[in-house]
Amino acid sequence: MLGAYLSQSSADNNELEPMLEAVSHNMGQKPEAVLADRGYLNGPSIEQIQSQGIEAYVALSAEAHERRPYDLRCEDKRRENPRRYTTPVLVAMEQKLRTPEGRRRYLRRQASVEPVVGIIKRVLGFEQFSLRGLPKVTLEWNLVCVAYNLKRLHKLLNPAHQKPKAPKTPKPMPSAVGELLGQLLSHYCLAFQ
């Protein structure tokens, strides 16, 4: 993790600039590009970031302009036609994300951001804050980020010392439960003959 920033805002649309400041402060330089999901969508903020020479890739829709092949919702519940934007910066963003380079860059977000959240929750076991108040929660979050970075650094520096993954074996079912399921299944099959 290159930077951490917390606020009490429930929406992310005004939080991209402060997050970039945190990353720039930690890295000692501004990033060349930023990838952000739809929650960070804010035209003036994107213009401000791009005026600093940072290339922004901010999603305009959750489904990336394509219908999902597994979308089983009824026709009136689908969003086949995404919102049309008229603000020049958002129109330019939409066009940039539709290019092969824009799609390639934005897809990196799935591989670089989403796994971190999963690792913090599942591997590190962090699911909620223990402290209250913005300064204390910020401290707690910074400690979680340090723990993640140390874990990641250790894994990168010591690839040979990793434990081999044990094959998953199905857990044996207790005999009483197995017998009960067998009886229910035989009764169910007899009822439908």
C-alpha positions as CSV (number, residue, x, y, z in Angstrom):
1,M,0.0,0.0,0.0
2,L,1.5,3.3,-1.0
3,G,-0.8,5.5,1.0
4,A,-3.7,5.5,3.5
5,Y,-6.3,8.2,4.0
6,L,-9.5,8.1,6.1
7,S,-12.4,10.5,6.3
8,Q,-15.8,10.6,7.9
9,S,-17.5,11.0,4.5
10,S,-19.7,8.1,3.5
11,A,-19.1,8.9,-0.2
12,D,-15.8,8.7,-2.0
13,N,-16.4,11.3,-4.7
14,N,-14.4,14.1,-2.9
15,E,-11.7,11.8,-1.5
16,L,-9.5,11.2,-4.6
17,E,-7.4,14.3,-4.2
18,P,-6.6,13.8,-0.5
19,M,-5.7,10.2,-1.2
20,L,-3.3,11.3,-4.0
21,E,-1.7,13.7,-1.6
22,A,-1.1,10.9,0.9
23,V,0.5,8.7,-1.8
24,S,2.6,11.6,-3.1
25,H,3.8,12.4,0.4
26,N,4.8,8.8,1.1
27,M,6.5,8.3,-2.3
28,G,8.2,11.7,-2.5
29,Q,6.7,12.3,-6.0
30,K,3.4,12.4,-7.7
31,P,2.1,9.2,-9.4
32,E,2.0,9.2,-13.2
33,A,-1.5,7.7,-13.3
34,V,-4.4,6.9,-10.9
35,L,-7.1,4.2,-11.2
36,A,-10.3,4.7,-9.3
37,D,-13.7,3.1,-9.2
38,R,-17.0,4.9,-9.9
39,G,-17.3,6.0,-6.3
40,Y,-14.6,8.6,-6.9
41,L,-16.3,10.1,-10.0
42,N,-16.2,13.8,-9.7
43,G,-15.6,16.0,-12.8
44,P,-13.9,19.0,-11.1
45,S,-11.6,16.7,-9.0
46,I,-10.6,14.8,-12.2
47,E,-9.8,18.1,-13.9
48,Q,-7.7,19.2,-10.9
49,I,-5.8,15.9,-10.9
50,Q,-5.2,16.0,-14.7
51,S,-4.0,19.6,-14.5
52,Q,-1.2,18.3,-12.3
53,G,0.0,16.0,-15.1
54,I,-1.5,12.9,-13.5
55,E,-3.4,10.6,-15.9
56,A,-6.7,9.6,-14.4
57,Y,-8.8,6.5,-15.2
58,V,-12.0,6.7,-13.2
59,A,-14.9,4.3,-14.1
60,L,-18.1,5.9,-15.2
61,S,-20.3,2.9,-14.7
62,A,-20.2,-0.3,-12.6
63,E,-20.6,-2.7,-15.5
64,A,-17.9,-1.2,-17.8
65,H,-20.4,-0.7,-20.7
66,E,-20.9,-4.4,-21.4
67,R,-23.7,-6.7,-20.4
68,R,-22.7,-9.5,-18.2
69,P,-23.3,-12.9,-19.8
70,Y,-24.6,-14.3,-16.4
71,D,-27.0,-11.4,-15.8
72,L,-30.2,-13.4,-15.0
73,R,-32.3,-10.4,-13.9
74,C,-35.5,-9.6,-15.8
75,E,-35.3,-7.1,-18.7
76,D,-36.8,-4.1,-16.8
77,K,-34.2,-4.5,-13.9
78,R,-31.1,-4.5,-16.2
79,R,-29.2,-1.3,-17.0
80,E,-28.4,-2.0,-20.6
81,N,-28.1,1.7,-21.4
82,P,-25.6,3.4,-19.1
83,R,-26.0,7.0,-18.2
84,R,-24.9,9.5,-20.8
85,Y,-22.5,12.2,-19.6
86,T,-22.4,15.7,-21.1
87,T,-19.6,17.3,-19.0
88,P,-16.6,17.5,-21.3
89,V,-14.2,15.9,-18.8
90,L,-16.5,13.0,-18.2
91,V,-17.1,12.5,-22.0
92,A,-13.4,12.5,-22.5
93,M,-13.0,9.9,-19.7
94,E,-15.7,7.7,-21.2
95,Q,-13.8,7.8,-24.6
96,K,-10.5,7.1,-22.9
97,L,-11.8,4.1,-21.0
98,R,-13.3,2.6,-24.2
99,T,-9.8,2.6,-25.9
100,P,-7.8,-0.7,-25.7
101,E,-5.2,1.1,-23.6
102,G,-7.8,2.6,-21.3
103,R,-9.4,-0.8,-20.8
104,R,-6.1,-2.5,-20.2
105,R,-5.0,0.1,-17.6
106,Y,-8.3,0.1,-15.8
107,L,-8.4,-3.7,-15.6
108,R,-5.2,-3.6,-13.6
109,R,-7.3,-2.1,-10.8
110,Q,-8.9,-5.5,-10.3
111,A,-5.6,-7.2,-9.9
112,S,-4.0,-4.6,-7.7
113,V,-6.7,-3.2,-5.4
114,E,-9.3,-5.8,-4.8
115,P,-7.0,-8.6,-3.6
116,V,-5.6,-6.3,-1.0
117,V,-9.0,-5.8,0.6
118,G,-9.6,-9.5,0.6
119,I,-6.2,-10.2,2.2
120,I,-6.8,-7.6,4.9
121,K,-10.1,-9.1,5.8
122,R,-9.4,-12.9,5.4
123,V,-5.8,-13.3,6.1
124,L,-5.1,-10.5,8.6
125,G,-8.6,-10.9,10.1
126,F,-9.4,-7.2,10.1
127,E,-13.1,-6.7,9.6
128,Q,-14.0,-3.7,11.8
129,F,-12.3,-1.0,13.8
130,S,-11.9,-1.5,17.6
131,L,-11.3,2.2,18.4
132,R,-13.6,5.2,18.0
133,G,-12.8,8.8,16.8
134,L,-11.1,9.8,13.5
135,P,-7.6,10.1,15.0
136,K,-7.7,6.7,16.7
137,V,-9.3,5.0,13.7
138,T,-6.7,6.6,11.4
139,L,-3.9,5.2,13.7
140,E,-5.6,1.7,13.7
141,W,-5.9,1.7,9.9
142,N,-2.3,2.8,9.5
143,L,-1.2,-0.1,11.6
144,V,-3.3,-2.5,9.5
145,C,-1.6,-1.1,6.4
146,V,1.9,-1.5,7.9
147,A,1.0,-5.1,8.8
148,Y,-0.2,-5.8,5.2
149,N,3.0,-4.2,3.8
150,L,5.3,-6.2,6.1
151,K,3.5,-9.4,5.2
152,R,3.8,-8.5,1.5
153,L,7.4,-7.5,1.8
154,H,8.3,-10.7,3.6
155,K,6.6,-12.8,0.9
156,L,8.4,-11.0,-1.8
157,L,11.8,-11.2,-0.1
158,N,11.5,-14.9,0.9
159,P,9.6,-16.8,-1.8
160,A,11.5,-20.0,-1.1
161,H,10.4,-20.1,2.5
162,Q,6.7,-20.2,1.8
163,K,4.7,-23.1,3.1
164,P,3.4,-25.4,0.5
165,K,-0.4,-25.3,0.2
166,A,-2.0,-28.4,1.6
167,P,-4.5,-30.1,-0.7
168,K,-8.1,-29.6,0.4
169,T,-9.8,-32.8,1.5
170,P,-13.4,-33.1,2.2
171,K,-14.3,-33.3,5.8
172,P,-15.8,-36.7,6.8
173,M,-19.4,-36.5,7.8
174,P,-20.4,-37.8,11.2
175,S,-22.1,-41.1,11.0
176,A,-25.4,-40.0,12.6
177,V,-25.7,-37.1,10.2
178,G,-24.8,-39.3,7.2
179,E,-27.4,-41.9,8.2
180,L,-30.0,-39.2,8.6
181,L,-29.2,-37.7,5.2
182,G,-29.3,-41.2,3.7
183,Q,-32.8,-41.8,5.2
184,L,-34.1,-38.5,4.0
185,L,-32.7,-39.1,0.5
186,S,-34.3,-42.5,0.2
187,H,-37.6,-41.2,1.5
188,Y,-37.4,-38.3,-1.0
189,C,-36.7,-40.7,-3.9
190,L,-39.6,-43.0,-2.9
191,A,-42.0,-40.0,-2.8
192,F,-41.3,-39.1,-6.4
193,Q,-41.4,-42.5,-8.1
